[in-house]
């Protein structure tokens, strides 16, 4: 799940007005008629740099040259849990947009995404999708969204602060006890928060708390489908996670004073050098380049600490591309699939497109080589990386702890039912623990349990 990128609307609108209307390239899903159709597609996150939008425009021009019969309008967009539903109801979403793994199946089952089964199965690489990844966009046998990126939750750390604190930046913590000790040492030696956790009440607080719980061996749901049960109240793993946060906050004073950070604002704070460590998806370096001008020298990434028990796992996530349900014109719908194929999927399966995309990214000083996970099978993933390896421009040596360690970890998907609502029920728990030294864990979790179960029952 990716949340709440920082919204710098004014900058985004200035750049957005310069976006070209572009046309899509040819593929198996192209309309057969020459009559022009127009589609609106998500471009980049609001607040992205001019260089990032320039890269998007270059790709769009390439698309236009091949298919002059499809006019594409780029729309800056971000998925936000509290604005998506109103935009969908008002039909103000772009025709093509992205959603996190957590939401596609629920949206599809409610017919809030277009059924793209027939178009998707015509794609020559459809059978190569990583089964658990493509499953995130399916309801039964029907396809409602196609995966564009997958990631594992990771520990992002500031190598410069590690050095200043007397820690080895090539040896990030591998246990929660080590993380706690390193966080305190960073704070004591540098005055900067050693560890910061997203705690905003926009589902991100619950998202990262759930990541912590998974890493300790717990879960927030049991069962599946109509038999799914929330497991928040009386959950020893959740209590363990909360006790850890409470100790770092109130005993060690190593978590700083801002407990309302979300996805975009924590990236911004980290890029500015004001955070020692935080947890988020393995691919957030891209956003920190595009929106926050991070100094690559400070960046490090490692697997998140996991307990030694058999149920401890690293939580994974990802993004899927979908078509709005109100796109009912067959030519427009086919054009939307053209865009998804060209912009998102071809660089993962087609050598020429992968290299062209990498060259365009490099020319516009955008990241190539950020850690991700296989959207397609592992063989295809390794092959695609070999195509673009000459163009890697991110500090892969500083990413070595993650790149060498993550495939040794067990990965598990996010909670499968009413995911965002379950996260939201935990937001208040995280907020309370970080702002109230005497927070009542049991009472908070009982309240969260009721809210989560109600959402599950209504999903």
N, C-alpha and C positions, 0 to 999 in steps of 0.2 A: 504494500500500500504506500502510495506517495501522497503527501498532504500539503496543502496550504503553502504554496510558494509565496514569497514576498511579493506584494502587489504594489509596484510603483507605476501607477496608472498613467500619470502625466508623461513620463518617459516612454512608456509603451505606446501611448497614442501618437506621440510625435513620430516614432519609428513606424507605427502601423500605417500611418497615412501615406508612407512612401512605398508600402508593399505593392508589388505589381500584380495585376490580374494576370494569372498565368494559366497555361493549358497543360493537360496531363499527357503522359506518354502512352504508347501502345502496349497492350498485353492481351492475354486471352479473354479478358473481361470487357474489352472496348466495345462501345456502341457501334453497330454496323451502319447507322445512318450518318450522314455528313452534317446534319443540322447541329448547330452549336447548342450545348447545354452548359449551364453554369452551376457550380457547386461551391459552397463555403466550407473551408477546412481549417482545423486548428493549425496555427503556425508555431509560435513559441510561447513560453510563459511570459506574461506581462512583466516588464522590468528587465528583460534580457538586453544585452548590449547591442549596439548598432552592428558590430561585427557578426554577432550571432544571427541577426535578422538578414544581414547581407549573405551569409551562408545559405540561409533558407531560400532567399530570392534566387541565388545561383542554381540551387537544385530545382526550383520551380521553373526557371527558364529552360533548363535541360528538359524538363517535363513538357513544357509548352512546345518546344521545337519539334518533338515527335508527334504530338497530338493537337493540332490547332483547332480541333472541333470541340474541345472541352475547356471551358473557361473556369479557372480556379481562383477564388478569392481567399486570401489568407486572413485568418482572424486570431489575434492573440487570445490565449485561453489558458485557464488552469482549472483542474478539477478541485472543487471545494465541497466538502460534505454538506455545508449549510446553504449553498447556492445552486447546486446541481438540479435538485427537484423543481424549484421555481423556474429556472431557465428552461428545463425540459417542458414543463406545463405551458410556459409562455411561447414555446417554439423559438427561443432565441439562441439555442445552442447551434454551433456550426453543424453542417450536415455530417461531417466526419469529425469525431472527437475521441479523446482517450478516457478510459476509466481504469481504476485500479483493479487488480485481481479480486479484491474483496467484493466487488459490486456487480460484475457482469452477469453472473448467473441469476442473481435476484432480479436485476433489471430485465433480463431476457425472459424469465418466467412470468413477469408482469407485463410482457409485451411492450416494454419501454425502450427497447432497442429493435432495430430492424432485423428480420430474419434474413441472414445472408448465406444460408446453407448451400443453395444451388451455385451461387457465384464462388463461394469459398472452395467448394469441392472441385471446381474446374481448374483451380490453380495447380500447376504441375508439381509443386512441392508439398501439397497438402499432407501427403502421407508421411512426410519427414518431421512433422511437428513432434516435439517432445510430448508424449501422451499426457502427463499430469499438467503440463503447461497449457496445451490446447483445451484440456478439460475445463479450465477456468472460464472459457468463453462459450461453453456448450450447456444446453439444457436438454438432457436426453440425447437424441440423435441430431438435434437442431443446433446450428452454429449461429451465435449472435455477436461474436467479437473475435478478432484474431490477435494473438499475442504479439507484441512488438519488442518487449524487453522483459527480462527477468533478473532478479537480484537476490542476494542474501543480506540479511541484516548484518551490519558490521560495526566495528569500533573504529571511529575516526579520531586521530590524535595529532596534536601539534608537536612536531619534532623539535622545534625551537624551544618550546616551553619545557619539553623533556630534558633537553640539554642544559637549559638554565637551572633546572631543578636538581641536576646531578644524576639524572636517569639516562639509561642507554636508549636512544631513539630507535635502535634496531631490535630492541627487546621489549615490545609492549606487553602489558599484563595478559596472562592467559587464564587467570582465575579471578573471581570476584574479590577475594581477599587481597590479591595483588593490585587490582584496580583501585580498591579503596585506599590502600597504602600509598600508591602512586599519586592518586588524586590529592591526598592530604599533603604529600611532599611538594607537589606542584604549587598548591595554595600557600604553604608555609614559605617556600623559597621565592615565589614570583609575585604573590599577591593576586594572581588570577584564579578563577574557579578551576579546580582540577578536573571536575566531572560535572557536566550539566545534562539535565534530562528534559526533553520536551514535556511540558505540563499544561499546555493551553487546552481550554475546554472546547476544542474543535475536533475532538476524537484523537488528536495526536498524543495526548497524555496517556490515554488508554492503550493506544497502539504500542507505545514504547514500554509501558508497564507489562503488556502481554508478551512482548519480546523478552523482557527480563524473566518473566514467569516460565516461558518455554525453556530458556537457557538453564534454569534451575531444575527442570524436570516436570513442571506442572503444565496444566492446560486450563482454559477458561470455559470449555464446552466438553460434553461427553455425548456419545451417540451421534446419529445423523438423521437428516431429513426430518420427518414429523416427530421423531423420538429424541431430538436434540434437547439437551438440558444444560442450562447455565451452571457452572461449578465455581461460583465466586465465594459464596459464604462457606466458612469452615474449611477453606482451602489452605493447607499448611504452606504450600509453595508461594501463594500470594502473600501470606503473612511474612514469609522469609524475605521476599522481595521488598515489601514495605519496611520491614525492620532495617534492611540494608540501606534504603534511601533515607530513612529516619536517622540512622547513625551518621551517614555522610553529611546530612543537612545540619543536624542539631549537635552532634558530638564533635565531628571533625571540622565543621564549618567549611567544607570543601566544594560546595555546590553554588556558591555565589548568592546573589540576592534577587535575580530575575527569574520568577517561576511561572512566567506566562509566555515562554518561547514556543514557537511552532516550527513547522518544517522550514519555511523560508527564513525566519528570523534567527533560528539557531545556525543555519548555514552562514548567514551574514555575520553573526557574532564570531563564529569559528574563523571565517576568512579574514576577519579583522584582527585575529591573534588574541582574542579575549576568552577563549575556551580551551582547556587542556584536552579533554576527551568528551565525546558524545556518541550516541548510537543512532544510526539511521541506515537506509539502504546503501548497498555497496557502490551505487552509481552516482551519488550526490556530488562528486567532484565536478561533474559536468556543469551542474547548476552554479557551483561556486566560481567556476571560470566565466560562465555566461552572464551571471548577474552580480557577482561580488568581487571580481578581480583578485582572486586569491593568489598569493605568492606561492608558487609550486614548492619552493624549498621547505615550507613549514609542514607540508602535508604528509601524513602517514595513515595507513589503514591496516587493520588486523581483524581476524575473526573475533566475534564477541566471546567473552569468557563463558564456558559451559561447565556445569557440574559433572562429576564423574559417574553419576548414576545412568542407568540404561534409558531413561526417558528424556534426558536432557538433549535438546536439539537447538539448532539455529533456525529461526523463523525466516521463511522466504516470502517473496512477493513479486509484483510485476505490474506491467501496464498492457492494456489491450486497446486496439482501435475498433471503434464501432460506428455504425451509421444510425442517424436519428430515425425514429419510427415514422416520422411524418414525411420522410423521403419515399414517396410512393411511385413517382415517375420512373419507369424501368430504365430509361436512358440515363437519368441522373444517378440512380442507384448503381448502375454498372460503372458510371464514371467515378463514383465514390470508391468503388472497389479498385478501380484503376489506380487511384491515388494511394490507397492503402498498400497495394502491391508494390508500386514504384517507390514510394517514399520510405516505407517501414520495412518491407519484407525483402525486396530485391537485394539490398546491401548485405543481407544475411545468407543469401543462397546463390547469388550470381557474382562471379569473380569480377567481371568488367564493371558492374554496378558498385560492388564493394570498393574497388579501387578508385572509381570515379568519385564516390561519396567521400572516401578518405582524403583524396586530393583536395576536394572542395573544402572540407573541414580544416585541413592544414592551411590552405591558402587564406582562410578567414580566421586563423588562429583559434580554432575550436578543438576541443579534446578528441583524440583518437587513442583507444586502448584502455579506457576506463573499465574496471572490473565489472563484468556482468555474468549471467548464467545462461545455459543453453535454451534458447527458444525452440530450436530444432534439436535433432539428436546430437549426441556428443561428438560424433564423427564430423557432422556438418559444422558444429561450433568450432572445433579445432581447425578445420579446413578454412573457414571464413577468417579466423584470426591469423592464419598463415598468409592469407592474401594481403592483409592490411598491416602486417607486422612492420614492414619498412616505413610505414607512416606513423607509427606510434609516437606521440609527442607529449605523453604524460610521464611523470616520474615513476616508471614501473619498478625501478630498484627500491624506491621508498614504499612501494605497495607489496613488496615481496612477502612480508608476514601473512598478508591475506591471500595472495596468489598461490603460495605454497601450502597454506594451512587449511583453506576453506574446503577443499575437496576431501579432506580427512574428517570433516564434520558431518553429522547427520542433519539433514534439512527436513523441515516440515512446513506445510502450508499454513496460512492464517486460519483462524476459526471459520467454519464453513457456512454458518447460518446467522443472519442479522449481524454481520461482522461489525459494521460501523456503529450500530446501536449498542453492541456489547462494549466496544471501545468507549463510546460516549458515556456509558454507565460507570466506567472506571475513571473518567476524567476527574470527577469530583473527589474521588478517593486520593488520586495523586496530588491534586491541589491541596487537600486538607493535610496530608502527611507532610508536605513541604512548607506549609504556612502556619500550622498549628502543632506546637510541640506535644500537646496532650490529645492529639486526634484519637478518636475511638475507632480503631481498625475494624472491630467486629461489627459495630453499628453501621459504619460506612459500607462494609461489604454486604451486609444484609439488605441495605437499601439498593445497592447496585445489583444484587442478585434478583430482586423483584423487578427492577426496570429491564434488566437483560432478558429475563425469562418471558416477560410480557412481549418484548420485541420479537423474541424467537417464536413465540406462539402465534404472533400476528404476521409472521413473514411468509 
